[in-house]
Amino acid sequence: MSSLLENIIAIIELFHKYSKTDKETDTLSKKELKELLEVEFRPVLKVKDIFQN
């Protein structure tokens, strides 16, 4: 399997991991999106105050 396909599958799996916390499993709520970004992108995003809103 190509690395591109592997990475796309990983993104889809991450989406499903965070979208399953409520009834709407096909979409991310604002809360779910915030959690995904905080957890998965924290090492990349060095700005601590970006999630204060």
ABEGO torsion letter per residue (X at the ends): XBAAAAAAAAAAAAAAAAAAABABAABBBAAAAAAAAAAAAAAABABAAAAAX
